[in-house]
Amino acid sequence: MVNCYHRLSEMMQGLREQFGEIDIYLFDQVLRGRIGPGMRILDGGCGTGRNLIYFLREGYEVYGVDADPEAVEGVRRMAGRLAPSLGADHFRVDPLEAMSFPDGTADVVISSAVLHFARDEEHFLAILGGCWRVLKPGGLFFCRLASSIGMEAQIRNTGGRRYRLPDGSERFLVDEAMLMRLTEELGGQLADPLKTTVVQNRRSMTTWVVYKDGKGGYHSA
Protein backbone atom coordinates (compact mmCIF):
# COMPACT_ATOMS: atom_id res chain seq x y z
CA MET A 1 0.00 0.00 0.00
CA VAL A 2 2.83 2.41 0.86
CA ASN A 3 4.61 1.71 -2.44
CA CYS A 4 1.35 2.21 -4.31
CA TYR A 5 0.85 5.55 -2.59
CA HIS A 6 4.38 6.66 -3.48
CA ARG A 7 3.95 5.64 -7.11
CA LEU A 8 0.68 7.55 -7.29
CA SER A 9 2.29 10.58 -5.65
CA GLU A 10 5.19 10.49 -8.14
CA MET A 11 2.76 10.13 -11.03
CA MET A 12 0.74 13.13 -9.84
CA GLN A 13 3.89 15.20 -9.44
CA GLY A 14 4.93 14.28 -12.97
CA LEU A 15 1.55 15.34 -14.32
CA ARG A 16 1.78 18.68 -12.50
CA GLU A 17 5.23 19.27 -13.94
CA GLN A 18 4.10 18.45 -17.47
CA PHE A 19 0.75 20.22 -17.53
CA GLY A 20 1.01 22.83 -14.79
CA GLU A 21 -2.39 24.18 -13.76
CA ILE A 22 -3.84 24.26 -17.26
CA ASP A 23 -7.56 24.99 -17.46
CA ILE A 24 -9.26 21.62 -17.81
CA TYR A 25 -11.53 22.98 -20.55
CA LEU A 26 -8.52 24.21 -22.51
CA PHE A 27 -6.84 20.83 -22.11
CA ASP A 28 -10.03 19.28 -23.47
CA GLN A 29 -9.41 21.14 -26.73
CA VAL A 30 -5.93 19.58 -26.88
CA LEU A 31 -7.27 16.08 -26.21
CA ARG A 32 -9.82 16.51 -29.00
CA GLY A 33 -7.12 17.44 -31.50
CA ARG A 34 -8.17 21.04 -32.02
CA ILE A 35 -4.86 22.30 -30.66
CA GLY A 36 -1.87 20.40 -31.99
CA PRO A 37 1.90 20.55 -32.49
CA GLY A 38 3.15 23.27 -34.81
CA MET A 39 0.40 25.72 -33.89
CA ARG A 40 1.11 29.21 -32.62
CA ILE A 41 -0.50 29.82 -29.23
CA LEU A 42 -1.14 33.34 -27.90
CA ASP A 43 -2.38 33.79 -24.34
CA GLY A 44 -4.05 37.16 -23.98
CA GLY A 45 -3.90 37.96 -20.28
CA CYS A 46 -1.38 35.21 -19.57
CA GLY A 47 -0.73 36.19 -15.94
CA THR A 48 1.87 33.84 -14.46
CA GLY A 49 1.54 31.48 -17.42
CA ARG A 50 -0.41 28.64 -15.82
CA ASN A 51 -1.99 27.75 -19.18
CA LEU A 52 1.32 27.85 -21.05
CA ILE A 53 3.47 25.26 -19.26
CA TYR A 54 2.25 22.32 -21.33
CA PHE A 55 2.62 24.21 -24.62
CA LEU A 56 6.13 25.39 -23.74
CA ARG A 57 7.20 21.88 -22.77
CA GLU A 58 5.77 20.39 -25.96
CA GLY A 59 7.55 22.79 -28.31
CA TYR A 60 4.66 24.97 -29.43
CA GLU A 61 5.42 28.48 -30.62
CA VAL A 62 4.05 30.38 -27.66
CA TYR A 63 3.25 34.06 -27.18
CA GLY A 64 1.90 35.83 -24.11
CA VAL A 65 0.56 39.27 -23.28
CA ASP A 66 -0.31 40.80 -19.93
CA ALA A 67 -0.59 44.29 -18.47
CA ASP A 68 1.45 43.27 -15.40
CA PRO A 69 5.21 43.66 -16.01
CA GLU A 70 6.10 41.33 -13.13
CA ALA A 71 3.85 38.59 -14.50
CA VAL A 72 5.36 38.90 -17.96
CA GLU A 73 8.89 38.80 -16.57
CA GLY A 74 7.98 35.63 -14.68
CA VAL A 75 6.64 34.02 -17.86
CA ARG A 76 9.81 34.99 -19.71
CA ARG A 77 11.91 33.25 -17.05
CA MET A 78 9.70 30.17 -17.22
CA ALA A 79 9.93 30.10 -21.01
CA GLY A 80 13.69 30.48 -20.73
CA ARG A 81 13.79 27.22 -18.76
CA LEU A 82 11.21 25.23 -20.72
CA ALA A 83 11.61 26.61 -24.25
CA PRO A 84 14.90 28.52 -24.49
CA SER A 85 14.58 28.89 -28.26
CA LEU A 86 11.72 31.36 -27.79
CA GLY A 87 12.83 34.96 -27.58
CA ALA A 88 11.84 37.25 -24.72
CA ASP A 89 9.91 39.33 -27.26
CA HIS A 90 7.32 36.55 -27.48
CA PHE A 91 6.06 37.78 -24.09
CA ARG A 92 5.01 41.41 -23.93
CA VAL A 93 3.56 43.98 -21.57
CA ASP A 94 0.65 45.31 -23.61
CA PRO A 95 -2.98 46.29 -23.15
CA LEU A 96 -5.04 43.51 -24.71
CA GLU A 97 -7.05 45.98 -26.74
CA ALA A 98 -3.85 47.24 -28.39
CA MET A 99 -1.44 44.30 -28.56
CA SER A 100 1.75 44.97 -30.49
CA PHE A 101 1.60 41.62 -32.30
CA PRO A 102 0.50 41.81 -35.94
CA ASP A 103 -2.86 40.69 -37.29
CA GLY A 104 -3.24 36.93 -37.59
CA THR A 105 -0.29 36.06 -35.38
CA ALA A 106 -1.76 32.94 -33.75
CA ASP A 107 -3.62 29.76 -34.62
CA VAL A 108 -5.09 29.72 -31.12
CA VAL A 109 -5.84 32.69 -28.87
CA ILE A 110 -6.55 32.02 -25.20
CA SER A 111 -8.58 34.38 -23.03
CA SER A 112 -8.97 32.69 -19.67
CA ALA A 113 -10.65 34.59 -16.81
CA VAL A 114 -9.86 37.96 -18.39
CA LEU A 115 -12.87 39.51 -20.12
CA HIS A 116 -15.00 39.71 -16.99
CA PHE A 117 -12.59 42.34 -15.64
CA ALA A 118 -13.72 44.78 -18.35
CA ARG A 119 -14.75 48.19 -16.99
CA ASP A 120 -17.80 48.42 -19.24
CA GLU A 121 -19.15 47.13 -22.54
CA GLU A 122 -16.91 49.42 -24.61
CA HIS A 123 -13.83 48.10 -22.81
CA PHE A 124 -15.08 44.50 -23.15
CA LEU A 125 -15.54 44.87 -26.90
CA ALA A 126 -12.13 46.52 -27.26
CA ILE A 127 -10.39 43.61 -25.49
CA LEU A 128 -12.36 41.05 -27.47
CA GLY A 129 -11.54 42.87 -30.70
CA GLY A 130 -7.85 42.89 -29.83
CA CYS A 131 -7.84 39.14 -29.24
CA TRP A 132 -9.82 38.48 -32.42
CA ARG A 133 -7.45 40.63 -34.49
CA VAL A 134 -4.36 38.57 -33.64
CA LEU A 135 -6.15 35.29 -34.44
CA LYS A 136 -5.60 33.81 -37.90
CA PRO A 137 -8.56 33.14 -40.21
CA GLY A 138 -9.77 29.67 -39.35
CA GLY A 139 -8.09 29.87 -35.95
CA LEU A 140 -9.57 28.92 -32.60
CA PHE A 141 -10.56 31.41 -29.90
CA PHE A 142 -10.79 29.83 -26.45
CA CYS A 143 -12.47 31.95 -23.81
CA ARG A 144 -13.49 31.33 -20.20
CA LEU A 145 -15.35 34.16 -18.53
CA ALA A 146 -17.86 34.90 -15.81
CA SER A 147 -21.49 34.98 -16.87
CA SER A 148 -24.94 35.42 -15.41
CA ILE A 149 -26.06 32.03 -16.73
CA GLY A 150 -27.61 30.01 -13.91
CA MET A 151 -26.99 32.81 -11.39
CA GLU A 152 -29.65 35.29 -12.45
CA ALA A 153 -31.42 35.29 -9.08
CA GLN A 154 -28.21 35.63 -7.05
CA ILE A 155 -26.50 38.62 -8.68
CA ARG A 156 -27.11 42.35 -8.25
CA ASN A 157 -26.69 44.82 -11.08
CA THR A 158 -24.36 47.73 -10.30
CA GLY A 159 -24.65 49.47 -13.67
CA GLY A 160 -24.53 48.37 -17.29
CA ARG A 161 -23.34 44.78 -17.44
CA ARG A 162 -21.46 44.91 -14.15
CA TYR A 163 -22.84 42.83 -11.29
CA ARG A 164 -22.11 42.07 -7.67
CA LEU A 165 -21.64 38.30 -7.31
CA PRO A 166 -22.52 36.20 -4.26
CA ASP A 167 -18.78 35.83 -3.50
CA GLY A 168 -18.59 39.62 -3.03
CA SER A 169 -16.68 40.38 -6.23
CA GLU A 170 -17.93 42.68 -8.99
CA ARG A 171 -17.62 41.51 -12.59
CA PHE A 172 -18.69 42.32 -16.12
CA LEU A 173 -21.10 39.49 -16.94
CA VAL A 174 -22.24 38.14 -20.28
CA ASP A 175 -25.23 35.92 -20.95
CA GLU A 176 -26.09 33.38 -23.63
CA ALA A 177 -27.83 35.89 -25.88
CA MET A 178 -24.82 38.24 -25.84
CA LEU A 179 -22.32 35.47 -26.64
CA MET A 180 -24.45 34.15 -29.49
CA ARG A 181 -24.85 37.66 -30.88
CA LEU A 182 -21.11 38.32 -30.64
CA THR A 183 -20.32 35.03 -32.36
CA GLU A 184 -22.47 36.09 -35.28
CA GLU A 185 -21.16 39.65 -35.39
CA LEU A 186 -17.55 38.44 -35.38
CA GLY A 187 -18.32 36.14 -38.30
CA GLY A 188 -17.31 33.16 -36.19
CA GLN A 189 -18.79 29.76 -35.56
CA LEU A 190 -19.10 27.94 -32.26
CA ALA A 191 -16.69 25.04 -31.96
CA ASP A 192 -18.85 23.68 -29.11
CA PRO A 193 -22.13 24.64 -27.54
CA LEU A 194 -21.68 27.05 -24.65
CA LYS A 195 -20.74 25.22 -21.46
CA THR A 196 -21.31 26.79 -18.06
CA THR A 197 -20.13 25.72 -14.62
CA VAL A 198 -22.04 27.16 -11.67
CA VAL A 199 -19.95 27.30 -8.50
CA GLN A 200 -22.47 27.09 -5.66
CA ASN A 201 -23.25 30.47 -4.11
CA ARG A 202 -20.15 32.05 -5.67
CA ARG A 203 -20.01 32.53 -9.44
CA SER A 204 -20.78 31.12 -12.87
CA MET A 205 -18.07 30.48 -15.48
CA THR A 206 -18.86 29.95 -19.17
CA THR A 207 -16.60 28.37 -21.80
CA TRP A 208 -16.95 30.03 -25.21
CA VAL A 209 -14.95 28.42 -28.03
CA VAL A 210 -15.20 29.93 -31.51
CA TYR A 211 -13.62 29.33 -34.90
CA LYS A 212 -12.75 32.52 -36.75
CA ASP A 213 -14.50 33.09 -40.09
CA GLY A 214 -16.81 30.16 -39.49
CA LYS A 215 -14.22 27.50 -40.36
CA GLY A 216 -15.15 24.10 -38.94
CA GLY A 217 -17.27 24.20 -35.85
CA TYR A 218 -20.31 22.92 -34.06
CA HIS A 219 -23.64 23.07 -35.84
CA SER A 220 -26.59 23.58 -33.52
CA ALA A 221 -29.90 22.00 -34.40
WOZIQUI-V778047 format. One record per residue. N is the residue number from 1. RES is the residue in one small letter. PSI is psi in whole degrees, -180 to 180 (none if undefined). OMEGA is omega in whole degrees, -180 to 180 (* if undefined). D_LAST is the distance of its C-alpha to the last C-alpha in whole Angstrom. Layout:
# WOZIQUI-V778047
n & res & psi & omega & d_last
N & RES & PSI & OMEGA & D_LAST
N & RES & PSI & OMEGA & D_LAST
This chain:
# WOZIQUI-V778047
n & res & psi & omega & d_last
1 & m & -42 & -180 & 51
2 & v & -44 & 179 & 52
3 & n & -38 & 178 & 51
4 & c & -42 & 179 & 48
5 & y & -43 & -179 & 47
6 & h & -41 & 179 & 49
7 & r & -42 & 178 & 46
8 & l & -42 & 180 & 43
9 & s & -42 & 179 & 45
10 & e & -40 & 179 & 45
11 & m & -44 & 179 & 42
12 & m & -39 & 178 & 40
13 & q & -40 & 178 & 43
14 & g & -40 & 178 & 42
15 & l & -41 & 178 & 38
16 & r & -39 & 180 & 39
17 & e & -38 & -177 & 41
18 & q & -42 & -172 & 38
19 & f & -11 & -178 & 35
20 & g & -142 & 179 & 37
21 & e & 43 & -178 & 34
22 & i & 139 & 176 & 31
23 & d & 128 & -176 & 28
24 & i & -31 & 180 & 26
25 & y & -30 & 174 & 23
26 & l & -43 & 178 & 25
27 & f & -32 & 176 & 26
28 & d & -37 & 178 & 23
29 & q & -34 & 176 & 22
30 & v & -49 & -178 & 25
31 & l & -30 & -179 & 25
32 & r & 4 & 174 & 22
33 & g & 9 & 180 & 23
34 & r & -22 & 175 & 22
35 & i & 118 & -175 & 25
36 & g & 169 & -179 & 28
37 & p & 142 & 179 & 32
38 & g & -12 & 180 & 33
39 & m & 151 & 173 & 31
40 & r & 127 & -177 & 32
41 & i & 127 & 177 & 31
42 & l & 121 & 178 & 32
43 & d & 108 & 180 & 32
44 & g & 105 & -172 & 32
45 & g & 48 & -170 & 34
46 & c & -20 & -178 & 35
47 & g & -131 & -179 & 37
48 & t & 1 & 175 & 39
49 & g & 25 & -177 & 37
50 & r & -29 & 179 & 35
51 & n & 2 & -175 & 32
52 & l & -14 & -174 & 34
53 & i & -49 & -179 & 37
54 & y & -46 & -177 & 35
55 & f & -38 & 177 & 34
56 & l & -44 & -180 & 38
57 & r & -34 & -174 & 39
58 & e & 6 & 173 & 37
59 & g & 17 & 174 & 38
60 & y & 156 & 172 & 35
61 & e & 108 & -169 & 36
62 & v & 140 & 175 & 36
63 & y & 151 & 179 & 36
64 & g & 146 & 180 & 36
65 & v & 137 & 174 & 37
66 & d & 154 & 179 & 38
67 & a & -12 & -177 & 40
68 & d & 111 & -179 & 42
69 & p & -37 & -180 & 45
70 & e & -40 & 178 & 46
71 & a & -45 & -179 & 43
72 & v & -40 & 178 & 42
73 & e & -39 & 177 & 46
74 & g & -40 & 179 & 45
75 & v & -38 & 177 & 42
76 & r & -42 & 178 & 44
77 & r & -42 & 179 & 47
78 & m & -45 & 178 & 44
79 & a & -35 & 178 & 43
80 & g & -32 & 178 & 46
81 & r & -43 & -171 & 47
82 & l & -29 & -177 & 43
83 & a & 69 & -173 & 43
84 & p & -15 & 180 & 46
85 & s & -16 & 179 & 45
86 & l & 133 & 179 & 43
87 & g & 157 & 179 & 45
88 & a & -25 & -178 & 45
89 & d & -10 & 175 & 44
90 & h & -15 & -175 & 41
91 & f & 114 & -167 & 41
92 & r & 150 & 173 & 41
93 & v & 103 & -177 & 42
94 & d & 153 & 166 & 40
95 & p & 139 & -175 & 38
96 & l & -27 & 179 & 34
97 & e & -9 & -179 & 34
98 & a & 54 & 179 & 37
99 & m & 145 & -177 & 37
100 & s & 1 & 174 & 39
101 & f & 148 & -179 & 37
102 & p & 165 & 177 & 36
103 & d & 142 & 173 & 33
104 & g & 30 & -179 & 31
105 & t & -41 & -166 & 33
106 & a & 150 & 172 & 30
107 & d & -29 & -180 & 27
108 & v & 129 & 173 & 26
109 & v & 128 & 180 & 27
110 & i & 133 & 172 & 27
111 & s & 91 & -173 & 27
112 & s & 115 & 179 & 28
113 & a & 48 & -178 & 29
114 & v & -52 & -170 & 30
115 & l & -25 & -180 & 28
116 & h & -2 & 174 & 29
117 & f & 4 & 178 & 33
118 & a & 143 & -179 & 32
119 & r & -38 & -178 & 35
120 & d & -176 & -176 & 33
121 & e & -36 & 179 & 30
122 & e & -44 & 179 & 32
123 & h & -42 & 178 & 33
124 & f & -50 & -178 & 29
125 & l & -32 & 178 & 28
126 & a & -43 & 178 & 31
127 & i & -47 & 179 & 30
128 & l & -44 & 179 & 27
129 & g & -37 & 178 & 28
130 & g & -42 & 179 & 31
131 & c & -41 & -180 & 28
132 & w & -36 & -178 & 26
133 & r & -39 & -176 & 29
134 & v & 1 & 177 & 30
135 & l & 134 & 179 & 27
136 & k & 153 & 170 & 27
137 & p & 134 & -177 & 25
138 & g & -5 & -178 & 22
139 & g & 172 & -175 & 23
140 & l & 126 & 175 & 22
141 & f & 118 & 179 & 22
142 & f & 122 & -176 & 22
143 & c & 132 & 171 & 23
144 & r & 128 & -177 & 24
145 & l & 157 & 178 & 25
146 & a & 145 & 179 & 26
147 & s & 173 & 177 & 23
148 & s & -4 & -174 & 24
149 & i & 122 & 179 & 21
150 & g & -3 & -178 & 22
151 & m & 13 & -171 & 26
152 & e & -37 & -176 & 26
153 & a & -4 & -174 & 29
154 & q & 5 & -179 & 31
155 & i & 156 & -178 & 31
156 & r & 124 & -179 & 33
157 & n & 133 & 178 & 33
158 & t & 8 & 178 & 36
159 & g & 129 & -179 & 35
160 & g & -129 & 178 & 32
161 & r & 20 & 176 & 29
162 & r & 138 & -175 & 32
163 & y & 149 & 170 & 32
164 & r & 124 & -178 & 34
165 & l & 162 & 179 & 33
166 & p & -26 & 179 & 34
167 & d & 2 & 177 & 36
168 & g & -12 & 180 & 38
169 & s & 162 & 176 & 36
170 & e & 129 & -175 & 35
171 & r & 157 & 168 & 32
172 & f & 121 & -175 & 30
173 & l & 136 & 173 & 26
174 & v & 171 & 171 & 23
175 & d & 178 & -176 & 20
176 & e & -44 & -177 & 16
177 & a & -42 & -180 & 16
178 & m & -43 & -179 & 19
179 & l & -38 & 177 & 17
180 & m & -40 & 178 & 14
181 & r & -43 & 180 & 17
182 & l & -39 & 178 & 19
183 & t & -44 & 180 & 16
184 & e & -44 & -178 & 16
185 & e & -33 & 178 & 20
186 & l & -14 & -176 & 21
187 & g & 23 & -179 & 19
188 & g & -178 & 178 & 17
189 & q & 133 & -180 & 14
190 & l & 131 & 173 & 13
191 & a & -30 & 179 & 14
192 & d & 158 & 169 & 12
193 & p & 155 & 178 & 11
194 & l & 138 & 179 & 14
195 & k & 127 & -175 & 16
196 & t & 133 & 175 & 19
197 & t & 122 & 178 & 22
198 & v & 118 & 177 & 25
199 & v & 116 & -169 & 28
200 & q & 123 & 175 & 30
201 & n & 26 & 179 & 32
202 & r & -65 & -175 & 32
203 & r & 173 & 177 & 29
204 & s & 129 & -179 & 25
205 & m & 128 & -178 & 24
206 & t & 138 & 176 & 20
207 & t & 123 & -177 & 19
208 & w & 111 & -176 & 18
209 & v & 122 & -170 & 17
210 & v & 135 & 169 & 17
211 & y & 136 & 178 & 18
212 & k & 140 & 179 & 20
213 & d & 23 & 173 & 20
214 & g & 20 & 179 & 16
215 & k & 131 & -180 & 18
216 & g & -154 & 168 & 16
217 & g & 173 & -179 & 13
218 & y & 135 & 179 & 10
219 & h & 113 & 179 & 7
220 & s & 155 & -180 & 4
221 & a & none & * & 0
